[in-house]
Amino acid sequence: MPLTLFDAVSLTALATLLGTAIWHDALARRIPNALVLWGAATALGLSLSPHGLGLGSALAGGMVGFLGFGVLYLLRMVGAGDVKLAAATGLFVGHPDMLWVNLLILAAGGVLSLVWALSTGQLGAVLRNLQSGLLMWFLKRQHGAVGHTAAFPVSRTRMPYAVAIGMGTALHVFNTWPAP
């Protein structure tokens, strides 16, 4: 099935949102709220089109992105801008596809995190934190509450997670949207 004009407009808008977010995140470690608001409004407008995925699917996709990454935000694994970007991406992708996109983003984030840790010389600290976290989880499962939980040091250098959001979304788009 050939790429329609509507598909081209949707892909261009999504690529603009993600590309600009990656650029801002890489330079300033921030994703502007105005950009995310533009992306969300554009996605909602496109969803209302006769060729769109529908308002219900768009809103459900946005909630999947928001809730999935909201949990990661509470665990201090991603920033608030990443949560909002995932929600805006979900508005473009819709439900149930955003469930798979979240998994692809997490997989891309895992690979990029290892590359980031290697390139910044922090792989040892990351692996020690992972070992401590798994040990605490295991002890809690086996023995209930443990004295105090270990505080994991947060690195000053943070990976721009918008890159992972862009990569995971791109993997989904290349596998599901019509080819030109």
Backbone bond lengths (Angstrom), bond angles and torsions (degrees), N, CA, C in turn:
res aa  C-N    CA-C-N  psi(-1)  N-CA   C-N-CA  omega(-1)  CA-C   N-CA-C  phi
1 M - - - 1.448 - - 1.529 108.00 -
2 P 1.324 117.07 126.66 1.471 119.40 -177.45 1.529 111.96 -72.26
3 L 1.307 114.04 159.14 1.457 122.03 178.50 1.523 109.30 -71.95
4 T 1.328 116.31 124.58 1.463 120.03 179.54 1.524 109.48 -85.91
5 L 1.340 115.58 168.35 1.458 120.03 176.31 1.528 110.36 -61.79
6 F 1.317 116.86 -39.57 1.470 120.26 178.63 1.529 110.69 -62.08
7 D 1.340 117.31 -43.53 1.470 120.73 177.46 1.527 110.60 -61.19
8 A 1.333 116.91 -41.96 1.468 120.45 -179.77 1.522 111.00 -63.42
9 V 1.340 117.20 -41.20 1.463 120.76 178.62 1.526 109.95 -65.61
10 S 1.325 117.26 -44.23 1.469 121.33 179.92 1.523 111.30 -62.47
11 L 1.324 116.42 -46.57 1.469 120.40 179.64 1.527 111.30 -63.53
12 T 1.335 116.35 -40.01 1.463 120.33 179.24 1.525 110.51 -63.86
13 A 1.319 117.11 -44.01 1.467 120.60 179.46 1.532 110.95 -64.53
14 L 1.318 117.15 -43.92 1.471 120.56 178.91 1.525 110.60 -64.61
15 A 1.325 116.99 -43.68 1.473 120.50 178.90 1.525 110.94 -64.61
16 T 1.326 117.47 -37.11 1.465 120.84 177.56 1.523 110.51 -64.30
17 L 1.327 116.60 -45.83 1.471 121.15 177.97 1.525 110.63 -58.11
18 L 1.322 116.43 -53.02 1.468 120.05 -175.19 1.529 111.98 -69.39
19 G 1.316 117.30 -41.41 1.464 120.05 179.54 1.518 112.30 -63.03
20 T 1.328 116.45 -43.33 1.464 119.96 178.90 1.521 110.96 -68.03
21 A 1.333 116.71 -38.61 1.471 120.05 178.15 1.528 110.95 -64.33
22 I 1.317 116.86 -41.50 1.474 120.45 177.79 1.522 109.96 -61.60
23 W 1.305 116.49 -44.56 1.469 121.14 -179.29 1.524 110.44 -60.27
24 H 1.343 117.00 -49.63 1.465 120.56 179.83 1.527 111.54 -63.63
25 D 1.329 116.60 -42.29 1.466 120.43 -177.83 1.524 110.77 -66.23
26 A 1.327 116.91 -38.95 1.460 119.99 179.79 1.528 111.46 -68.15
27 L 1.339 116.99 -37.47 1.465 120.12 -177.81 1.526 113.23 -81.02
28 A 1.327 117.53 -44.13 1.467 120.39 -170.73 1.521 113.78 -121.73
29 R 1.337 118.02 0.14 1.472 122.34 -176.69 1.531 111.08 56.48
30 R 1.324 115.74 33.65 1.465 122.56 177.77 1.527 108.12 -142.07
31 I 1.328 114.89 146.81 1.456 120.91 173.99 1.529 106.17 -115.74
32 P 1.331 117.76 117.00 1.468 119.96 -174.63 1.532 112.83 -62.01
33 N 1.317 116.10 136.54 1.461 121.16 177.56 1.525 111.05 -61.17
34 A 1.329 117.23 -36.75 1.466 120.44 -179.72 1.530 110.65 -61.72
35 L 1.316 117.54 -37.55 1.454 121.56 178.34 1.523 110.55 -65.45
36 V 1.320 116.54 -46.51 1.464 120.82 -179.39 1.529 109.89 -65.03
37 L 1.320 117.13 -39.66 1.464 120.73 177.94 1.530 110.63 -63.41
38 W 1.350 117.04 -42.85 1.459 120.44 176.32 1.530 110.18 -59.54
39 G 1.336 116.80 -45.89 1.465 120.65 -179.65 1.520 112.00 -62.52
40 A 1.337 116.61 -42.76 1.463 120.39 -179.74 1.527 110.77 -64.90
41 A 1.329 116.93 -44.59 1.469 120.63 179.94 1.524 110.94 -64.24
42 T 1.321 116.64 -40.75 1.462 120.84 178.86 1.523 110.56 -64.36
43 A 1.328 117.07 -45.40 1.463 120.89 -179.93 1.523 111.37 -63.01
44 L 1.325 116.56 -41.82 1.469 119.08 178.43 1.517 111.15 -65.82
45 G 1.329 116.69 -40.64 1.463 119.76 176.44 1.517 111.75 -61.03
46 L 1.315 117.16 -43.88 1.463 121.10 179.11 1.528 111.34 -66.16
47 S 1.320 116.82 -33.95 1.472 119.64 -179.25 1.525 111.51 -67.35
48 L 1.326 117.69 -26.11 1.463 122.21 -179.88 1.527 112.92 -81.14
49 S 1.326 116.74 -12.20 1.456 121.58 179.23 1.533 109.60 -65.78
50 P 1.336 116.82 153.45 1.471 118.76 176.24 1.534 113.05 -58.63
51 H 1.324 117.91 -25.31 1.464 121.62 178.04 1.526 112.54 -94.65
52 G 1.332 116.85 -3.14 1.461 121.72 -176.89 1.513 112.39 -73.86
53 L 1.317 114.76 174.44 1.461 119.51 -177.61 1.515 113.18 -84.32
54 G 1.308 118.73 -5.55 1.457 122.57 178.02 1.520 111.41 99.32
55 L 1.324 114.63 145.81 1.457 119.94 -177.20 1.521 111.82 -63.49
56 G 1.328 117.67 -41.31 1.465 121.15 -179.02 1.523 112.37 -61.80
57 S 1.334 116.43 -45.21 1.463 120.59 178.99 1.523 111.10 -65.56
58 A 1.346 116.38 -41.16 1.468 120.06 179.56 1.526 110.70 -63.29
59 L 1.334 117.00 -47.19 1.470 119.92 -179.76 1.526 111.51 -64.21
60 A 1.322 116.77 -40.10 1.467 119.56 178.22 1.535 110.42 -65.05
61 G 1.327 117.61 -40.25 1.463 121.02 176.68 1.515 111.72 -63.44
62 G 1.341 116.07 -40.63 1.462 120.06 177.12 1.520 111.63 -62.38
63 M 1.323 116.72 -40.48 1.467 120.20 178.88 1.535 111.37 -67.46
64 V 1.316 116.82 -37.87 1.473 119.78 177.51 1.528 109.91 -61.94
65 G 1.337 116.48 -44.46 1.465 119.85 177.80 1.513 111.52 -63.93
66 F 1.336 116.55 -44.47 1.468 121.25 -178.39 1.521 111.48 -65.51
67 L 1.313 117.87 -48.31 1.467 120.42 -177.21 1.530 111.84 -69.73
68 G 1.340 116.29 -40.92 1.463 119.24 179.77 1.517 112.34 -60.76
69 F 1.322 116.39 -44.20 1.458 119.49 -178.96 1.519 112.10 -88.28
70 G 1.328 117.00 -17.21 1.465 120.26 173.37 1.515 111.05 -62.77
71 V 1.326 116.50 -37.77 1.465 120.82 176.56 1.526 109.85 -63.68
72 L 1.322 116.84 -42.75 1.467 120.08 178.68 1.523 111.11 -65.53
73 Y 1.329 116.68 -33.19 1.464 120.13 176.62 1.532 110.23 -65.34
74 L 1.316 116.75 -42.77 1.471 120.16 179.16 1.526 111.51 -63.22
75 L 1.321 116.74 -29.18 1.467 121.50 177.25 1.529 111.68 -87.04
76 R 1.320 117.64 5.35 1.461 125.25 178.91 1.528 112.86 61.76
77 M 1.332 115.19 33.04 1.457 119.73 179.69 1.532 112.19 -95.67
78 V 1.328 117.10 -25.08 1.462 122.40 176.80 1.522 108.23 -136.24
79 G 1.315 116.37 165.76 1.452 121.02 178.60 1.523 111.65 -92.08
80 A 1.322 116.20 169.58 1.461 121.79 -179.39 1.526 111.40 -63.26
81 G 1.325 117.13 -35.08 1.461 120.03 177.72 1.519 111.76 -62.70
82 D 1.329 116.98 -36.03 1.462 121.24 177.70 1.524 110.71 -65.19
83 V 1.322 116.54 -38.74 1.467 121.09 178.16 1.523 109.81 -63.18
84 K 1.331 116.26 -46.45 1.468 120.17 -179.59 1.523 110.97 -66.11
85 L 1.326 117.49 -37.26 1.464 120.52 178.02 1.526 110.68 -66.22
86 A 1.320 117.55 -40.72 1.467 120.68 177.36 1.527 110.47 -63.68
87 A 1.317 117.09 -38.79 1.466 120.18 177.85 1.528 110.93 -64.76
88 A 1.322 117.46 -44.65 1.466 120.85 178.50 1.523 110.96 -63.70
89 T 1.317 116.52 -38.42 1.465 120.53 176.54 1.520 110.12 -62.84
90 G 1.326 116.65 -40.66 1.462 120.86 177.39 1.518 112.94 -61.68
91 L 1.324 116.88 -31.80 1.464 120.08 176.77 1.531 111.09 -65.72
92 F 1.323 117.25 -32.96 1.464 121.08 176.33 1.523 111.47 -75.24
93 V 1.331 116.25 -42.68 1.461 121.67 -171.48 1.525 111.73 -81.49
94 G 1.322 116.88 -39.94 1.457 121.32 -179.90 1.517 113.20 84.16
95 H 1.306 112.95 176.24 1.465 121.56 178.88 1.515 107.25 -102.97
96 P 1.283 122.51 140.48 1.458 130.46 7.56 1.520 113.90 -91.90
97 D 1.328 117.79 -0.23 1.462 120.11 -175.90 1.527 112.95 -58.32
98 M 1.331 117.78 -31.47 1.468 119.74 -177.28 1.520 111.87 -64.98
99 L 1.332 117.87 -24.96 1.469 119.72 174.47 1.523 109.98 -59.71
100 W 1.333 116.45 -45.75 1.465 121.10 179.71 1.515 111.32 -70.62
101 V 1.328 116.46 -37.64 1.461 120.08 178.36 1.531 109.94 -61.91
102 N 1.333 117.57 -41.71 1.475 120.47 176.47 1.523 110.99 -56.73
103 L 1.334 116.94 -43.87 1.468 119.72 179.18 1.523 111.33 -65.36
104 L 1.322 117.25 -40.70 1.469 120.41 177.41 1.526 111.30 -64.76
105 I 1.341 116.61 -39.11 1.465 120.41 177.79 1.527 109.83 -63.60
106 L 1.321 117.13 -43.63 1.462 120.32 179.43 1.525 111.45 -63.63
107 A 1.336 116.64 -40.03 1.468 119.68 177.62 1.531 110.54 -64.90
108 A 1.322 116.55 -44.95 1.470 120.22 178.08 1.525 109.78 -63.03
109 G 1.330 117.36 -40.33 1.463 121.49 178.41 1.510 112.43 -62.70
110 G 1.330 117.13 -38.41 1.460 120.42 177.91 1.517 112.06 -64.29
111 V 1.315 115.95 -45.89 1.472 120.04 178.84 1.527 110.17 -64.42
112 L 1.332 116.80 -46.94 1.464 120.10 179.93 1.528 111.87 -63.76
113 S 1.320 117.67 -34.51 1.468 120.66 178.22 1.523 111.43 -63.93
114 L 1.317 116.40 -40.73 1.469 119.22 177.32 1.526 110.69 -65.84
115 V 1.326 116.60 -42.79 1.464 120.02 178.01 1.523 109.85 -63.37
116 W 1.341 116.89 -42.34 1.462 122.23 179.52 1.526 110.31 -62.62
117 A 1.333 116.58 -45.49 1.464 120.45 -179.39 1.527 110.74 -63.65
118 L 1.320 117.21 -39.70 1.466 120.43 177.50 1.524 111.15 -65.16
119 S 1.329 116.72 -44.36 1.459 119.72 -175.20 1.524 113.14 -72.65
120 T 1.339 117.70 -23.51 1.467 120.68 179.35 1.523 111.86 -100.56
121 G 1.329 117.14 3.16 1.461 120.81 177.77 1.520 113.61 72.46
122 Q 1.326 118.65 25.02 1.454 121.62 -177.26 1.520 113.43 -112.16
123 L 1.319 117.73 13.76 1.458 119.90 -176.98 1.526 111.38 -60.73
124 G 1.323 118.32 -39.61 1.461 121.01 179.08 1.523 111.86 -60.56
125 A 1.328 117.09 -45.27 1.470 120.73 179.04 1.523 110.93 -64.60
126 V 1.328 117.10 -39.25 1.464 120.32 179.15 1.529 110.12 -63.98
127 L 1.313 117.00 -44.76 1.464 120.20 -179.40 1.532 111.56 -66.88
128 R 1.339 118.02 -36.93 1.474 120.36 176.04 1.528 110.81 -64.72
129 N 1.333 116.84 -42.39 1.467 120.13 176.94 1.528 111.10 -61.73
130 L 1.327 116.48 -42.38 1.457 120.69 178.77 1.519 110.79 -63.23
131 Q 1.330 117.23 -43.56 1.456 121.34 178.63 1.531 110.92 -62.45
132 S 1.322 117.47 -45.35 1.464 121.01 179.29 1.519 111.17 -63.84
133 G 1.317 116.63 -42.94 1.462 120.37 179.81 1.511 112.29 -63.44
134 L 1.328 116.93 -42.91 1.463 120.33 178.12 1.529 111.41 -66.67
135 L 1.328 116.90 -38.53 1.466 120.59 177.74 1.522 110.73 -63.34
136 M 1.347 117.40 -44.29 1.470 120.66 178.44 1.523 110.88 -63.24
137 W 1.326 117.21 -41.14 1.450 120.91 178.85 1.526 110.34 -62.72
138 F 1.335 116.42 -44.48 1.460 121.09 -179.81 1.528 110.54 -62.84
139 L 1.343 117.56 -45.20 1.463 120.69 179.62 1.527 111.89 -62.48
140 K 1.323 116.87 -40.15 1.463 120.01 178.18 1.518 110.86 -64.39
141 R 1.331 116.89 -39.54 1.469 120.55 179.43 1.520 111.12 -67.47
142 Q 1.313 117.61 -36.36 1.458 121.42 -176.15 1.524 113.04 -84.57
143 H 1.330 117.29 -36.46 1.463 120.59 -170.27 1.523 113.84 -125.11
144 G 1.304 118.72 10.10 1.468 120.33 -177.84 1.513 110.87 75.86
145 A 1.312 116.16 -145.99 1.468 121.27 -176.96 1.519 110.86 -63.70
146 V 1.307 115.58 137.05 1.454 122.52 177.64 1.524 107.28 -108.60
147 G 1.336 117.87 147.60 1.465 124.40 -176.90 1.507 114.64 -30.17
148 H 1.312 119.05 -78.29 1.458 121.88 176.53 1.521 108.60 -137.04
149 T 1.304 115.38 151.15 1.456 118.99 179.59 1.513 109.04 -85.19
150 A 1.296 115.22 145.13 1.462 120.56 -179.77 1.524 110.01 -73.83
151 A 1.288 116.24 141.21 1.460 121.12 175.07 1.522 107.83 -91.44
152 F 1.322 115.55 125.26 1.452 120.21 -179.15 1.518 108.89 -92.45
153 P 1.324 116.64 129.19 1.464 118.16 179.61 1.526 111.04 -65.22
154 V 1.309 116.10 136.93 1.461 121.67 177.45 1.521 107.47 -96.13
155 S 1.295 115.14 128.12 1.453 120.58 -178.39 1.525 110.72 -67.70
156 R 1.335 115.70 146.80 1.463 119.99 175.18 1.518 110.81 -74.07
157 T 1.320 117.16 -29.42 1.450 120.30 177.27 1.519 108.24 -92.97
158 R 1.316 116.13 119.52 1.455 121.31 -176.59 1.528 109.28 -112.73
159 M 1.290 115.38 141.00 1.445 120.54 177.59 1.532 109.35 -73.30
160 P 1.322 118.19 134.40 1.465 119.65 175.21 1.535 109.68 -71.22
161 Y 1.325 116.40 100.14 1.464 121.19 -172.52 1.522 112.95 -69.75
162 A 1.335 117.62 -14.14 1.459 119.66 175.50 1.529 110.70 -59.51
163 V 1.316 117.22 -27.79 1.470 121.24 177.06 1.528 109.55 -62.81
164 A 1.328 117.11 -44.29 1.466 120.83 178.86 1.529 110.75 -65.84
165 I 1.334 116.63 -39.61 1.466 120.00 177.94 1.525 109.87 -62.42
166 G 1.323 116.05 -42.82 1.456 120.04 177.49 1.514 112.90 -64.63
167 M 1.323 116.90 -43.53 1.467 120.43 -179.18 1.525 111.64 -66.20
168 G 1.323 117.27 -45.56 1.466 120.20 179.66 1.515 111.72 -62.72
169 T 1.327 116.29 -40.96 1.459 120.34 178.74 1.525 110.47 -67.17
170 A 1.327 117.05 -41.26 1.469 120.66 178.90 1.528 111.02 -61.91
171 L 1.335 117.17 -41.41 1.464 119.80 177.21 1.522 111.17 -58.46
172 H 1.319 115.70 -43.12 1.465 119.75 178.40 1.525 111.16 -64.50
173 V 1.324 116.98 -46.63 1.461 121.16 -177.31 1.513 110.66 -61.74
174 F 1.325 117.44 -45.38 1.462 120.01 -178.29 1.528 112.14 -65.46
175 N 1.324 117.07 -25.24 1.469 120.12 -179.29 1.524 114.34 -91.63
176 T 1.338 117.84 -16.60 1.459 118.24 -172.67 1.524 114.94 -122.37
177 W 1.321 118.85 -31.53 1.467 119.38 -175.36 1.516 109.51 -80.16
178 P 1.326 116.61 154.78 1.473 119.46 -179.22 1.529 111.98 -61.62
179 A 1.306 114.83 142.74 1.465 120.54 178.23 1.529 109.52 -82.26
180 P 1.327 117.64 148.22 1.477 119.80 178.70 1.513 111.86 -68.36
